[in-house]
Amino acid sequence: MEDKVKLTNGPSGSNNSNTNTKAKKKTNTAVLVLAILCGVFVVGMVTFGALFINSNNLASTYGNTIESSYKKTFYELLDNVNDIELNLSKVQVSNNQALQQKYLQLVSDNCKYAQNNFGTLPVGVNTVNEGVKFINQMDGYCTSLIASDDLLTQEEKEQISELRDITLELKAALNSIVTKLLNGYSILNNSDFNEEGLTNFSSNFTGISSDSITYPSMIFDGPFSDSLYNREIKGLTGEEISEEEATTIVQNIFDDFENAEVNFSNETNGIFETYDFEVTADERMFFVQITKKGGFLLTLSSYGGQSETISVDVAGCEQLAEDFATKLTLSDMQSVWSEDLQGICFINLAPVIDDVIYYPDLIKVKIEMSTGTIIGWEAQNYAYNHTERTETTPVIGATEARDMIDLVLNINDQRLCIMPLEYGGEVLAYEFECEYYGDTYYVFINAITGEEERVLKVVATDEGTLTE
């Protein structure tokens, strides 16, 4: 430093006085310090600018990544809906049983893929429920038809036609989004949720509903599985977890599989904020959603592959489902309904506390019976509704409630339960399993007022067990 200062003072051997030399040294040193400080400032500004630009680039890159993920999922949904409509149209015109079942199976497969697609797009919870409800009902109905040994009846073909009409509506809605995307529309920029749990993207699906179709609901969905959700999310507790913590949860879920590969897919920021994962295990692909709040397994679905065949009966599947719930630290969960349909066991789990069934907290589980593999888990009801109930003491006794049952019915069993009401809320009730001329009925008597709240009839058919 001093050598540089001396060089600025002129050639060595100068005749300047010591005082002037010191003064010049001080002046030049000050200039040098100022220059250094200015240099640091410039470097700092350049560095800050670079960081600012880099931050913007990272944000832009992240946004582009999410947008690309949304678009990929959307186009997969479009492909699956196109395939559903195509195969439904083939079912309509086919009079060959083998071909009918082939096309129905293709519809069922694409329904499962479309359900996964719907679940990862930023649509409001009501839209998800309507879209997935339609897809689920169509999947369930086609599955029941596959189990039949006969050609489709004219009535069944008419119902297939109705399903195709609604699928065409969904297809038209998706094609309108394609036009928007080609003109610069951003799914991400239209993914913010309002107070009603809807997004601008949701508006593209307004009016799509299968409510007008009159086919019976499948009993494998069980009593009250399609109950209304409460607006308030009661079942998720605890702190918000990180992506890394969610990854660990998913790894623990699949720790029984050898060489399970867990890959983070994206985040869903809707009514339920989730980390979404794709897992490859035993030549299967699993789609998994873990809630950010509390690290709760919200959904799991699977397709493809086969595990080692071990063959499990319904009772074994019920035990597998209950053990899986225990593994997830969900206490008091018991199977309250199960159905074997074409090698797939559908199970409803619910908390059973002090012999009271909590129907609003149902979790639906699907198990492949040939392998004992859990291929479906849907726990939105539990996430919405699970909470500690204090009002579980009936006002009227069981005997008094039995007296409310029509005398023509033979009562085989009774249970106390919390049941959801049709238009919201829930009530303590007695559930009576009854029989009349070989038919099974479930009658629910309000345990507070003694009023009859609901009646379900079980209908056994070649295609499965239905309720009306």
C-alpha positions in Angstrom: 0.0 0.0 0.0 2.7 2.5 1.0 4.8 1.7 -2.1 1.8 2.6 -4.3 1.4 5.9 -2.4 5.0 6.7 -2.9 4.7 6.1 -6.6 1.9 8.6 -6.8 4.1 11.2 -5.2 6.4 11.5 -8.2 9.9 10.2 -9.0 12.1 9.2 -6.2 14.7 11.9 -5.2 12.1 14.7 -5.3 13.0 17.9 -3.4 9.6 18.3 -1.6 9.7 19.1 2.1 8.8 16.4 4.7 5.7 18.4 5.7 4.4 18.5 2.1 5.2 14.9 1.6 3.2 13.9 4.7 0.3 16.1 3.6 0.4 14.5 0.1 0.6 11.1 1.7 -2.5 11.8 3.8 -4.4 13.3 0.8 -3.5 10.4 -1.5 -4.2 7.8 1.2 -7.7 9.4 1.6 -8.2 9.3 -2.1 -7.2 5.6 -2.2 -9.5 4.7 0.7 -12.3 6.5 -1.0 -11.5 4.7 -4.2 -11.5 1.4 -2.4 -14.8 2.2 -0.7 -16.3 3.2 -4.0 -15.0 0.0 -5.5 -16.6 -2.0 -2.6 -19.8 -0.2 -3.1 -19.8 -0.9 -6.9 -19.0 -4.5 -6.3 -21.7 -4.7 -3.6 -24.2 -3.1 -6.0 -23.2 -5.5 -8.7 -23.4 -8.4 -6.3 -26.8 -7.3 -5.0 -28.0 -6.8 -8.5 -26.8 -10.2 -9.4 -28.6 -11.7 -6.4 -31.7 -9.8 -7.2 -31.7 -11.0 -10.8 -30.8 -14.5 -9.7 -33.7 -14.4 -7.2 -36.1 -13.3 -9.9 -34.7 -16.0 -12.2 -35.2 -18.6 -9.5 -38.8 -17.4 -8.8 -39.5 -17.4 -12.6 -37.9 -20.9 -13.0 -40.0 -22.2 -10.0 -43.1 -20.7 -11.5 -42.4 -22.1 -14.9 -41.8 -25.5 -13.3 -45.2 -25.5 -11.5 -46.9 -24.2 -14.7 -45.3 -27.0 -16.7 -46.4 -29.6 -14.1 -49.9 -28.3 -14.2 -50.0 -28.4 -18.0 -48.6 -31.9 -18.1 -51.2 -33.1 -15.6 -53.9 -31.2 -17.6 -53.0 -32.8 -20.9 -52.9 -36.2 -19.3 -56.4 -35.6 -17.9 -57.5 -34.5 -21.4 -56.1 -37.7 -22.9 -57.8 -39.9 -20.3 -61.2 -38.2 -20.8 -60.8 -38.6 -24.6 -60.2 -42.3 -24.1 -63.1 -42.6 -21.7 -65.5 -41.0 -24.2 -64.1 -43.1 -27.1 -64.5 -46.4 -25.2 -68.0 -45.5 -23.9 -69.0 -44.9 -27.5 -67.7 -48.4 -28.4 -69.7 -49.9 -25.6 -72.8 -48.2 -26.9 -72.7 -49.9 -30.3 -71.2 -53.3 -29.4 -73.3 -56.4 -29.0 -70.4 -58.7 -28.1 -70.0 -59.4 -24.4 -66.3 -59.9 -24.5 -65.8 -56.6 -26.4 -68.2 -54.8 -24.1 -66.2 -55.9 -21.0 -62.9 -55.0 -22.8 -64.1 -51.4 -23.4 -65.7 -51.1 -19.9 -62.4 -52.2 -18.4 -60.6 -49.5 -20.5 -63.0 -46.9 -19.2 -62.5 -48.1 -15.6 -58.7 -47.8 -16.0 -58.8 -44.3 -17.5 -61.2 -43.2 -14.7 -58.5 -44.1 -12.2 -55.9 -42.2 -14.1 -58.2 -39.2 -14.5 -59.0 -39.2 -10.8 -55.3 -38.7 -10.1 -55.1 -35.9 -12.6 -58.1 -34.1 -11.1 -56.6 -34.3 -7.7 -53.4 -32.5 -8.6 -54.9 -29.6 -10.6 -55.8 -26.3 -8.7 -59.5 -26.6 -8.7 -61.7 -25.8 -5.7 -62.8 -28.5 -3.3 -66.4 -28.4 -4.6 -65.2 -28.8 -8.2 -62.9 -31.7 -7.1 -65.8 -33.3 -5.3 -68.1 -33.0 -8.4 -65.4 -34.1 -10.9 -64.0 -36.9 -8.8 -67.6 -37.9 -7.8 -68.5 -38.2 -11.5 -65.3 -40.2 -12.3 -65.8 -42.4 -9.3 -69.4 -43.2 -10.0 -68.6 -44.0 -13.6 -65.7 -46.2 -12.5 -67.9 -48.0 -10.0 -70.7 -48.5 -12.4 -68.5 -49.8 -15.2 -66.8 -52.2 -12.7 -70.2 -53.6 -11.7 -71.1 -54.2 -15.3 -67.8 -56.0 -15.9 -68.8 -58.4 -13.2 -71.9 -59.4 -15.1 -72.0 -62.6 -17.2 -74.7 -61.2 -19.6 -74.8 -58.7 -22.5 -75.7 -55.2 -21.4 -79.4 -54.6 -21.2 -81.1 -51.7 -23.0 -81.5 -49.8 -19.8 -77.7 -50.2 -19.0 -76.8 -49.0 -22.5 -79.0 -45.9 -21.9 -77.1 -45.2 -18.7 -73.8 -45.6 -20.6 -75.2 -43.1 -23.1 -75.9 -40.7 -20.3 -72.4 -41.1 -18.9 -71.0 -40.4 -22.4 -73.1 -37.2 -22.7 -71.6 -35.9 -19.5 -68.2 -37.0 -20.5 -68.6 -35.0 -23.8 -69.5 -32.0 -21.6 -66.3 -32.5 -19.7 -64.3 -33.0 -22.9 -65.7 -29.8 -24.3 -64.7 -27.9 -21.2 -61.2 -29.3 -21.4 -60.9 -28.4 -25.1 -61.9 -24.9 -24.3 -59.0 -24.7 -21.9 -56.6 -26.0 -24.6 -57.6 -23.0 -26.7 -56.9 -20.7 -23.8 -53.5 -22.3 -23.2 -52.5 -21.9 -26.8 -53.3 -18.2 -26.4 -51.1 -17.7 -23.3 -53.5 -18.7 -20.5 -51.6 -19.6 -17.3 -53.1 -22.2 -15.0 -50.8 -21.1 -12.2 -51.9 -17.5 -12.5 -55.5 -18.6 -12.1 -54.9 -20.9 -9.2 -55.5 -18.6 -6.2 -58.3 -19.7 -4.0 -61.1 -17.4 -2.8 -63.1 -17.7 0.4 -65.5 -20.1 -1.2 -62.6 -22.5 -2.0 -62.8 -21.9 -5.7 -60.2 -20.7 -8.3 -60.6 -19.0 -11.6 -59.4 -22.2 -13.1 -62.4 -23.9 -11.4 -64.9 -21.9 -13.5 -63.9 -24.0 -16.5 -65.8 -26.9 -15.0 -69.0 -25.2 -13.9 -72.1 -27.2 -14.6 -70.5 -30.7 -15.0 -72.4 -33.1 -12.9 -73.7 -36.6 -12.9 -76.5 -36.0 -10.4 -79.2 -36.6 -13.1 -78.1 -40.2 -13.6 -80.3 -42.6 -11.7 -78.0 -45.6 -11.4 -77.8 -46.9 -7.8 -74.9 -46.0 -5.6 -72.5 -48.8 -4.9 -72.7 -50.3 -1.4 -68.9 -50.5 -1.4 -69.0 -46.8 -0.8 -70.9 -47.7 2.3 -73.5 -45.8 4.4 -72.8 -42.1 4.5 -69.5 -42.3 2.5 -70.9 -39.5 0.3 -71.9 -37.3 3.2 -71.7 -33.5 3.1 -68.4 -32.0 4.2 -68.2 -29.3 6.9 -66.6 -26.1 5.8 -64.3 -26.1 8.7 -61.4 -28.5 8.6 -61.4 -30.1 12.1 -59.3 -33.3 11.6 -55.9 -31.8 10.8 -53.9 -30.8 13.8 -50.2 -30.0 14.5 -47.6 -27.8 12.9 -47.0 -27.4 9.2 -44.3 -29.8 8.1 -41.6 -29.4 5.5 -41.2 -31.2 2.2 -38.4 -33.3 3.7 -40.6 -34.3 6.6 -43.3 -35.3 4.2 -40.8 -37.3 2.2 -39.9 -39.2 5.4 -43.6 -39.9 6.1 -44.0 -41.4 2.6 -40.9 -43.5 2.9 -42.2 -44.9 6.2 -45.5 -45.7 4.5 -43.7 -47.8 1.9 -41.1 -49.3 4.2 -42.5 -52.8 3.6 -41.7 -52.6 -0.1 -38.3 -53.4 -1.4 -36.5 -50.6 -3.3 -39.4 -48.2 -3.2 -38.5 -45.0 -5.0 -40.1 -41.9 -3.7 -40.2 -38.8 -5.9 -41.6 -35.4 -5.0 -44.0 -34.3 -7.7 -45.4 -30.9 -6.7 -47.6 -29.0 -4.1 -51.3 -28.6 -4.1 -52.4 -25.4 -2.5 -56.2 -25.7 -2.2 -58.6 -26.3 0.6 -56.2 -29.0 1.6 -52.5 -27.9 1.1 -50.5 -31.0 0.3 -47.1 -32.3 -0.8 -47.7 -34.6 -3.7 -45.5 -37.6 -4.5 -45.1 -40.4 -7.1 -43.8 -43.6 -5.7 -42.6 -46.6 -7.7 -42.7 -49.9 -5.8 -43.1 -53.5 -7.0 -43.6 -52.3 -10.6 -46.5 -50.2 -9.5 -47.0 -46.4 -9.6 -48.5 -44.8 -6.5 -49.8 -41.3 -6.2 -49.7 -40.0 -2.6 -50.8 -36.7 -1.0 -49.5 -35.7 2.4 -51.1 -32.6 4.1 -48.8 -29.8 5.0 -50.6 -29.4 8.3 -50.0 -32.3 10.5 -48.4 -34.6 7.9 -51.7 -36.6 7.3 -52.1 -39.1 4.5 -55.0 -37.6 2.5 -55.0 -39.8 -0.6 -53.2 -42.8 -2.1 -53.9 -44.5 -5.4 -52.1 -47.0 -7.5 -52.1 -48.6 -10.9 -50.0 -51.1 -12.8 -47.8 -54.0 -11.7 -48.4 -57.1 -9.6 -46.9 -58.0 -6.2 -46.3 -61.6 -5.2 -49.6 -63.4 -5.1 -50.7 -64.2 -1.5 -54.5 -64.2 -1.8 -56.3 -62.5 1.1 -60.0 -62.9 2.0 -62.3 -60.1 3.1 -61.5 -60.6 6.8 -57.8 -60.5 6.0 -58.3 -57.3 4.0 -60.2 -55.7 6.9 -57.3 -56.5 9.2 -54.8 -55.1 6.7 -56.8 -51.9 6.5 -57.0 -51.5 10.3 -53.3 -52.3 10.7 -52.4 -49.7 8.1 -54.5 -47.1 9.9 -52.6 -48.0 13.1 -49.3 -47.6 11.3 -50.5 -44.1 10.5 -51.2 -43.5 14.2 -55.0 -43.3 13.6 -56.5 -44.9 16.7 -59.8 -46.7 17.2 -60.3 -47.3 13.4 -62.4 -50.4 12.6 -63.9 -51.8 9.5 -67.6 -50.9 9.5 -68.3 -52.0 5.9 -66.6 -54.2 3.4 -67.4 -55.6 0.0 -65.5 -57.9 -2.4 -66.1 -56.8 -6.0 -64.2 -58.6 -8.7 -61.1 -59.2 -6.6 -61.0 -55.7 -5.1 -62.0 -55.4 -1.5 -63.6 -52.0 -0.7 -63.5 -51.2 3.0 -64.9 -48.3 5.1 -62.9 -47.6 8.2 -64.4 -45.4 11.0 -63.5 -44.6 14.6 -65.4 -46.8 17.0 -65.2 -45.4 20.5 -67.2 -46.9 23.4 -69.2 -48.9 20.8 -70.3 -45.8 19.0 -69.5 -45.6 15.2 -68.4 -42.2 13.9 -69.6 -42.3 10.3 -68.7 -38.7 9.4 -65.0 -39.7 9.9 -65.0 -42.5 7.3 -61.9 -43.4 5.4 -62.3 -45.5 2.2 -59.7 -48.2 1.5 -59.2 -50.4 -1.6 -57.2 -53.6 -1.3 -56.2 -55.9 -4.2 -57.2 -59.3 -2.8 -54.8 -61.3 -4.9 -51.8 -59.5 -3.5 -52.9 -57.9 -0.2 -51.7 -54.5 -1.6 -53.5 -51.3 -0.5 -54.2 -49.6 -3.8 -56.6 -46.9 -2.6 -56.9 -44.6 0.4 -59.2 -41.6 0.6 -59.5 -39.7 3.9 -61.1 -36.3 3.1 -64.1 -37.1 5.3 -61.8 -37.8 8.2 -59.7 -34.7 7.6 -62.7 -32.5 7.5 -64.8 -33.9 10.3 -62.7 -35.8 12.9 -62.8 -34.2 16.3 -63.6 -35.2 19.8 -67.3 -35.5 20.4 -68.8 -35.1 23.9 -72.5 -35.7 23.2 -72.6 -39.4 22.8 -75.2 -40.3 25.5 -78.6 -41.0 24.0 -81.7 -39.4 25.4 -83.9 -42.3 24.5 -83.0 -45.9 25.3 -82.5 -48.7 22.8 -85.7 -50.3 23.7 -87.7 -47.1 23.0 -85.8 -46.7 19.7 -86.7 -50.2 18.7 -90.4 -49.4 19.3 -90.1 -46.8 16.5 -89.3 -49.5 13.9 -92.1 -50.7 11.8 -93.5 -54.0 13.1 -93.1 -55.7 9.7 -89.4 -55.5 10.0 -87.4 -58.2 11.8 -84.4 -56.6 13.7 -81.2 -58.5 13.4 -78.7 -56.1 14.9 -78.4 -52.6 16.4 -75.6 -50.2 16.9 -75.2 -46.6 18.2 -73.6 -44.2 15.8 -72.9 -40.6 14.9 -74.5 -40.1 11.5 -74.2 -37.1 9.1 -77.4 -35.3 8.2 -78.3 -34.8 4.6 -78.1 -31.0 4.7 -75.1 -30.7 7.0 -74.4 -31.4 10.7 -74.6 -34.7 12.4 -76.7 -36.5 15.1 -76.4 -39.4 17.5 -78.6 -42.3 16.2 -79.4 -46.0 16.6 -78.6 -48.0 13.5 -80.9 -51.1 13.1 -80.2 -53.8 10.6 -83.5 -55.3 9.7 -85.0 -57.9 7.3 -88.3 -58.0 5.5 -89.2 -60.8 3.0 -85.5 -61.6 2.4 -84.5 -58.0 1.9 -82.1 -56.2 4.2 -82.8 -52.6 5.4 -80.8 -50.2 7.6 -83.0 -47.9 9.6 -81.6 -45.0 11.6 -83.5 -43.6 14.6 -82.4 -40.3 16.1 -81.2 -41.1 19.7 -82.2 -37.6 20.9 -85.7 -37.1 19.4 -86.7 -40.7 18.5 -87.4 -39.6 14.9 -86.6 -41.8 11.9 -83.8 -40.1 10.1 -83.0 -42.4 7.2 -83.7 -45.8 5.6 -81.3 -47.7 3.3 -82.3 -50.9 1.4 -79.6 -53.4 0.4 -80.1 -54.9 -3.0 -78.1 -58.0 -4.0 -77.5 -58.4 -7.7 -75.2 -60.3 -10.0 -73.1 -57.1 -10.4 -72.6 -56.6 -6.7 -74.5 -55.3 -3.7 -76.3 -52.0 -4.2 -78.3 -49.5 -2.0 -81.3 -47.6 -3.0 
